[in-house]
Amino acid sequence: MKLKKIVALLSLSALILSACGTKEENPSSGAGDTVKIRFATWDSEESLTLQQELVDKFNSSQEKIQVTLEAYGDEYDTKLAAGMGAKDAPDVMYMWNYPAYKDALEPLDSYIEKEGEEYGENFYEALWNYNKADDMILGLPVGYTTHVMYYNKDLFDAKGVSYPETGWTWEDAKEIAKKLSDEGEDTKGLVFSGKPDPFDFEMYLWSNGSAYVDESGNLSGNLNSKETVEVFTMFQDMLKEGIAVASEGSGTTEMKTGKVGMYVNGSWGISSLKDAGINYGIVELPSFEGKEGVSIVSSSGLSMSKDSKNKEAAFEFMKFWTGETANLDRIEYELPVLKSVVASEKLSEDPEKSVFYTMLEKSEGYTPSSSIVSDWSIMAENLNLVFERIFNPSTLENPQKALDEAAK
């Protein structure tokens, strides 16, 4: 599964919105007719092979519905928006940017209600908040990741530093980073992205009781609040003290060298560090004093086109794709979203995967600003400039000044 980042889609807006005009009624099928469903995915290579196998499994399980997999790859958003604009969108599709596509998607609340209370409650509650827009559920959760702290056990051992444990704070993390940093050996305690995705970075603000905006979308008093400034100042201070480094990317490249002690990332960091031969550990995110560390949730869902002519059949396939069988088949490359699967596979006892679920439960109830503000893509661009001013080693601008200007 390729978990997508929130990015600007302004060039596609007109196509998406044009998909929301008058729609045709669903045609009735004869008793012996086969209903054909188109399913669009952004996956590729090995995961695409598994997806085709799952589609084949569904098709062979019954005779009334036949699904065709359409792999859009890197052109996913372009092809999807074009199909919506031409009223030729796939019936079912992977989804991530609900604010951008919401007007072309079928609300699923009534479908879920028909399945009964137990059906909806089997999904982790925190995931519904990431698969909705305008208080409507627009996607069934498929996969997710929260963020955790990865740490290099070998570097900790070499410096005689104890591994971080549940309940640790950012003050603890800073002290550990100091012990791991050694100019002579060219080691650093922590690496973080100097150009972070604004969507991801907001979790640090939540952890300190703040956010980019309030429920009404107001920047002033939020983006430049005392709590927000504290977060930016903390990361900048670690750069100034030489115990952290700001990466051009996510920090994975630096962690793979074995010269960095800690970094924050989602579940996709596991395979990268394993391939690099890093002896790593995973722990929950640190908290700010007196508060609880929480994480952003990167979630993908399965959505239905509002213009689909076979919505009941489409939802049947969606139930299969998000059900226990498919969750189990995808377990090697995707964290299951069903409580029943987590229980049956004892993932809460897994030393690695359990941390992602603990962070998921802690992060329930937080709404990303991307789901609140109508012009998130523009706001994200402005935030990128703020990050550059505050974290670029050549500028390291005063956080209060930069945030005050951005909040105007």
VMD Tcl script that draws the C-alpha trace (Angstrom):
set ca {
  {0.00 0.00 0.00}
  {1.23 3.40 -0.83}
  {0.06 5.76 1.82}
  {-0.35 9.18 0.23}
  {0.62 12.60 1.55}
  {-1.67 15.59 1.42}
  {-0.51 17.65 -1.57}
  {-1.80 20.55 -3.67}
  {-4.36 19.55 -6.27}
  {-5.49 22.96 -7.43}
  {-4.88 22.08 -11.09}
  {-7.36 19.23 -10.75}
  {-10.11 21.08 -8.88}
  {-12.14 22.03 -11.92}
  {-12.19 18.44 -13.14}
  {-13.26 17.12 -9.75}
  {-16.00 19.66 -9.26}
  {-17.37 19.08 -12.73}
  {-17.99 15.48 -11.74}
  {-20.72 16.59 -9.36}
  {-23.42 17.50 -11.85}
  {-26.59 15.60 -12.61}
  {-26.10 11.87 -12.33}
  {-27.95 9.03 -13.99}
  {-30.08 6.68 -11.96}
  {-28.67 3.21 -11.37}
  {-29.99 0.91 -14.10}
  {-31.68 -2.25 -12.94}
  {-30.05 -5.48 -13.98}
  {-31.77 -8.59 -15.09}
  {-31.82 -11.60 -12.78}
  {-29.00 -13.35 -14.65}
  {-26.88 -10.29 -15.46}
  {-23.30 -9.91 -14.22}
  {-22.57 -6.52 -12.72}
  {-19.17 -5.17 -13.71}
  {-17.25 -3.00 -11.24}
  {-14.13 -0.96 -12.00}
  {-11.62 -0.64 -9.15}
  {-8.77 1.92 -9.31}
  {-5.58 1.54 -7.30}
  {-2.38 3.54 -6.91}
  {-0.30 0.48 -6.01}
  {2.45 -1.03 -8.14}
  {4.90 -3.92 -8.34}
  {4.59 -6.58 -5.61}
  {1.58 -5.06 -3.88}
  {-0.20 -4.76 -7.21}
  {0.30 -8.48 -7.82}
  {-1.30 -9.23 -4.45}
  {-4.17 -6.88 -5.23}
  {-4.88 -8.70 -8.49}
  {-4.86 -12.00 -6.62}
  {-7.41 -10.59 -4.17}
  {-9.61 -9.31 -7.00}
  {-9.45 -12.76 -8.58}
  {-10.40 -14.33 -5.25}
  {-13.45 -12.07 -5.00}
  {-14.50 -12.74 -8.60}
  {-14.23 -16.50 -8.18}
  {-16.23 -16.41 -4.94}
  {-19.51 -15.48 -6.67}
  {-21.10 -15.01 -10.08}
  {-23.11 -11.79 -9.85}
  {-20.26 -9.26 -9.59}
  {-17.05 -9.13 -11.59}
  {-14.35 -6.59 -10.69}
  {-11.66 -5.22 -13.00}
  {-8.53 -3.77 -11.42}
  {-7.21 -0.55 -12.96}
  {-3.66 0.37 -11.92}
  {-3.02 4.12 -12.29}
  {0.35 4.20 -10.52}
  {2.06 7.60 -10.32}
  {-0.64 9.17 -12.48}
  {-3.34 8.21 -10.01}
  {-4.66 11.69 -9.18}
  {-4.52 12.91 -12.79}
  {-6.37 9.89 -14.16}
  {-8.88 9.82 -11.33}
  {-9.77 13.50 -11.69}
  {-10.00 13.18 -15.47}
  {-12.37 10.23 -15.12}
  {-14.52 12.17 -12.67}
  {-14.65 15.16 -15.00}
  {-15.74 12.95 -17.90}
  {-18.27 11.11 -15.68}
  {-16.28 7.96 -16.32}
  {-14.78 7.46 -12.86}
  {-14.15 3.94 -11.55}
  {-16.90 2.60 -9.29}
  {-14.49 1.97 -6.42}
  {-11.16 3.66 -5.76}
  {-8.42 4.11 -3.21}
  {-8.73 7.49 -1.51}
  {-6.68 9.73 0.75}
  {-7.42 13.39 -0.04}
  {-11.09 13.59 0.90}
  {-11.26 17.40 1.07}
  {-10.24 17.58 -2.60}
  {-12.47 14.79 -3.92}
  {-15.43 14.92 -1.55}
  {-17.99 16.28 -4.04}
  {-17.43 13.34 -6.36}
  {-17.70 10.62 -3.71}
  {-20.72 8.71 -2.42}
  {-21.48 9.20 1.31}
  {-21.25 5.80 2.99}
  {-23.02 6.46 6.30}
  {-26.26 4.73 5.29}
  {-24.44 1.71 3.84}
  {-22.47 1.26 7.07}
  {-25.60 1.65 9.22}
  {-27.31 -1.15 7.26}
  {-24.47 -3.49 8.21}
  {-25.22 -3.04 11.90}
  {-23.39 -1.55 14.86}
  {-20.89 -4.36 15.17}
  {-19.64 -3.80 11.62}
  {-18.63 -0.18 12.09}
  {-17.27 -0.72 15.58}
  {-14.80 -3.33 14.33}
  {-12.81 -0.54 12.68}
  {-10.62 1.58 14.94}
  {-12.58 4.70 15.84}
  {-9.65 7.06 15.14}
  {-9.63 5.99 11.48}
  {-13.14 7.24 10.74}
  {-12.00 10.80 11.40}
  {-9.48 10.46 8.55}
  {-11.95 8.96 6.07}
  {-14.62 11.64 6.13}
  {-15.31 15.21 5.06}
  {-18.15 17.59 5.92}
  {-19.21 15.13 8.66}
  {-19.86 12.42 6.07}
  {-18.01 9.11 5.89}
  {-16.58 8.90 2.38}
  {-14.26 5.92 2.70}
  {-13.95 2.57 4.45}
  {-10.55 2.38 6.20}
  {-8.11 0.10 4.38}
  {-4.72 0.76 5.91}
  {-2.97 3.24 8.14}
  {0.15 4.17 9.98}
  {0.77 6.30 13.01}
  {4.21 7.72 13.75}
  {6.64 6.29 16.28}
  {10.21 6.93 17.38}
  {12.81 4.60 15.87}
  {16.13 4.29 17.66}
  {19.48 2.71 16.78}
  {20.17 0.09 19.44}
  {23.83 -0.33 18.46}
  {24.54 3.39 18.87}
  {22.73 3.44 22.21}
  {24.77 0.44 23.35}
  {28.05 1.96 22.18}
  {27.35 5.12 24.18}
  {26.04 3.25 27.22}
  {22.63 4.90 26.96}
  {19.46 3.13 28.12}
  {16.76 2.57 25.50}
  {13.78 4.96 25.63}
  {10.65 3.61 27.29}
  {6.92 4.29 27.26}
  {6.10 7.49 29.11}
  {9.27 9.36 28.16}
  {9.20 13.10 27.40}
  {10.83 15.41 24.88}
  {13.11 16.58 27.69}
  {14.21 12.96 28.04}
  {14.72 12.76 24.28}
  {16.89 15.88 24.31}
  {19.07 14.50 27.12}
  {19.48 11.22 25.25}
  {20.33 13.10 22.04}
  {23.11 14.96 23.87}
  {24.65 11.68 25.08}
  {24.51 10.15 21.59}
  {26.00 13.16 19.80}
  {29.75 13.04 19.30}
  {31.52 15.48 16.97}
  {34.63 13.31 16.82}
  {32.67 10.25 15.75}
  {30.29 12.30 13.61}
  {27.19 11.01 15.39}
  {23.97 12.90 16.07}
  {21.27 12.14 18.59}
  {18.26 12.92 16.43}
  {17.34 13.63 12.83}
  {14.10 15.28 11.79}
  {12.87 16.69 8.51}
  {13.84 20.29 7.96}
  {11.15 20.38 5.30}
  {8.41 18.37 6.97}
  {5.04 17.68 5.46}
  {2.77 20.21 7.22}
  {0.11 17.50 7.55}
  {2.51 15.33 9.57}
  {4.10 18.06 11.66}
  {0.81 19.13 13.23}
  {0.94 16.12 15.56}
  {3.67 17.84 17.58}
  {1.40 20.84 18.07}
  {-1.44 18.56 19.21}
  {0.92 16.93 21.69}
  {1.52 20.35 23.24}
  {-2.15 21.39 23.30}
  {-2.19 23.44 20.10}
  {-2.91 23.20 16.35}
  {-2.46 25.26 13.20}
  {-6.07 26.48 13.38}
  {-9.07 26.25 15.70}
  {-12.39 24.59 14.80}
  {-13.39 27.69 12.83}
  {-10.17 27.71 10.82}
  {-8.57 30.74 12.53}
  {-4.77 30.90 12.31}
  {-4.19 33.77 14.71}
  {-3.85 32.62 18.29}
  {-3.22 29.05 17.15}
  {-0.37 28.94 14.65}
  {1.44 31.58 16.71}
  {0.28 30.49 20.16}
  {2.69 30.02 23.06}
  {2.37 26.23 22.75}
  {3.05 26.22 19.01}
  {6.09 28.46 19.42}
  {7.39 26.09 22.11}
  {7.31 23.19 19.66}
  {9.18 25.00 16.91}
  {11.66 26.44 19.41}
  {12.40 23.00 20.85}
  {13.33 21.52 17.48}
  {15.32 24.61 16.49}
  {17.22 24.57 19.81}
  {18.32 20.99 19.16}
  {19.79 22.14 15.86}
  {21.57 25.04 17.52}
  {22.98 22.74 20.22}
  {24.33 20.37 17.58}
  {22.44 17.35 18.94}
  {20.08 17.07 15.97}
  {20.28 17.48 12.22}
  {17.61 18.74 9.84}
  {17.21 16.37 6.90}
  {16.30 17.32 3.35}
  {14.03 14.27 3.41}
  {12.30 12.28 6.13}
  {15.50 11.36 7.97}
  {15.56 7.76 6.77}
  {18.72 8.30 4.71}
  {20.58 9.59 7.77}
  {19.29 6.78 10.01}
  {20.48 4.18 7.50}
  {24.08 5.39 7.92}
  {24.10 4.16 11.52}
  {25.39 7.56 12.67}
  {22.07 8.88 14.03}
  {20.37 7.70 17.19}
  {16.68 8.49 16.70}
  {14.04 9.63 14.24}
  {10.28 9.75 13.86}
  {8.54 7.95 11.01}
  {5.58 5.78 10.07}
  {5.52 2.01 9.59}
  {7.22 2.32 6.20}
  {10.46 2.99 8.09}
  {10.64 -0.66 9.16}
  {11.58 -2.15 5.79}
  {14.09 0.65 5.06}
  {15.99 0.12 8.29}
  {15.85 -3.67 7.98}
  {17.26 -3.51 4.45}
  {20.07 -1.25 5.72}
  {20.92 -3.71 8.47}
  {20.16 -1.27 11.28}
  {19.55 -2.87 14.67}
  {16.58 -0.71 15.60}
  {13.93 -0.45 18.27}
  {10.53 1.25 18.27}
  {8.92 3.27 21.05}
  {5.96 5.61 21.42}
  {6.46 9.29 20.65}
  {7.74 11.41 23.54}
  {5.30 13.71 25.28}
  {5.55 17.30 26.40}
  {5.61 17.74 30.15}
  {2.18 17.07 31.67}
  {0.64 16.10 28.33}
  {0.39 13.00 26.15}
  {2.25 12.35 22.92}
  {-0.10 11.84 19.99}
  {0.41 11.06 16.32}
  {-1.00 12.10 13.00}
  {-2.65 9.18 11.22}
  {-1.78 8.54 7.60}
  {-4.80 6.60 6.42}
  {-5.99 5.24 3.12}
  {-9.58 4.31 2.44}
  {-11.80 2.76 -0.17}
  {-14.36 5.09 -1.71}
  {-17.26 4.86 -4.14}
  {-17.94 7.19 -7.03}
  {-21.10 9.23 -6.64}
  {-21.75 8.49 -10.32}
  {-21.44 4.71 -10.03}
  {-24.38 2.95 -11.68}
  {-23.99 -0.14 -9.51}
  {-23.60 1.14 -5.98}
  {-24.89 -1.88 -4.07}
  {-22.52 -4.16 -5.98}
  {-19.70 -1.69 -5.46}
  {-20.27 -1.73 -1.71}
  {-20.27 -5.53 -1.66}
  {-16.78 -5.47 -3.13}
  {-15.73 -2.71 -0.73}
  {-16.83 -4.89 2.21}
  {-14.71 -7.73 0.88}
  {-11.66 -5.51 0.33}
  {-11.82 -4.08 3.86}
  {-12.92 -7.33 5.51}
  {-11.01 -9.87 7.58}
  {-9.84 -12.07 4.69}
  {-8.29 -9.20 2.75}
  {-6.82 -7.65 5.92}
  {-5.07 -10.93 6.65}
  {-3.84 -11.33 3.08}
  {-2.30 -7.84 3.15}
  {-0.85 -8.14 6.66}
  {2.77 -8.40 5.48}
  {2.75 -4.92 3.98}
  {-0.15 -3.13 5.66}
  {-1.28 -2.66 9.26}
  {-4.77 -4.22 9.66}
  {-7.59 -1.79 10.46}
  {-9.95 -4.32 12.05}
  {-9.92 -4.96 15.79}
  {-10.90 -8.60 15.20}
  {-7.79 -9.19 13.05}
  {-5.52 -7.42 15.54}
  {-6.93 -9.71 18.24}
  {-6.74 -12.94 16.24}
  {-3.15 -12.26 15.13}
  {-2.15 -11.00 18.60}
  {-0.67 -7.83 17.13}
  {-1.11 -6.06 20.45}
  {1.61 -8.39 21.72}
  {3.96 -7.77 18.79}
  {6.94 -5.68 20.01}
  {6.88 -3.54 16.85}
  {3.34 -3.37 15.53}
  {1.75 -2.94 18.95}
  {3.36 0.50 19.26}
  {1.54 1.74 16.16}
  {-1.79 0.60 17.64}
  {-1.05 2.22 20.99}
  {-0.34 5.49 19.20}
  {-3.55 5.05 17.19}
  {-5.66 4.76 20.33}
  {-3.91 7.76 21.92}
  {-4.51 9.84 18.79}
  {-8.28 9.45 18.61}
  {-10.32 12.65 18.38}
  {-7.82 14.94 16.62}
  {-8.88 16.58 13.36}
  {-6.12 17.70 10.95}
  {-6.28 21.31 9.81}
  {-6.35 19.96 6.25}
  {-9.91 18.82 6.98}
  {-10.92 22.18 8.46}
  {-9.58 24.84 6.11}
  {-10.97 25.03 2.58}
  {-7.69 26.20 1.03}
  {-5.37 23.69 2.68}
  {-3.06 23.44 -0.35}
  {-2.33 27.17 -0.16}
  {-1.93 27.03 3.61}
  {0.46 24.07 3.28}
  {2.63 26.05 0.86}
  {2.79 28.93 3.33}
  {3.69 26.57 6.15}
  {6.51 25.13 4.05}
  {8.00 28.63 3.89}
  {7.72 28.90 7.68}
  {9.56 25.61 8.15}
  {12.28 26.82 5.81}
  {12.76 30.04 7.78}
  {12.87 28.31 11.16}
  {14.79 25.10 10.42}
  {17.16 26.06 7.61}
  {20.65 26.06 9.22}
  {21.56 29.22 7.32}
  {18.61 31.20 8.70}
  {17.26 29.67 11.96}
  {14.84 32.56 12.21}
  {13.11 33.40 15.47}
  {10.05 31.08 15.63}
  {7.76 33.66 17.28}
  {8.52 36.22 14.56}
  {8.05 33.76 11.69}
  {4.82 32.34 13.10}
  {3.36 35.77 13.93}
  {3.87 36.82 10.32}
  {2.40 33.59 8.97}
  {-0.69 33.90 11.22}
  {-1.66 37.35 9.84}
}
mol new
graphics top color blue
foreach p $ca { graphics top sphere $p radius 0.5 }
foreach p [lrange $ca 0 end-1] q [lrange $ca 1 end] { graphics top cylinder $p $q radius 0.2 }
display resetview
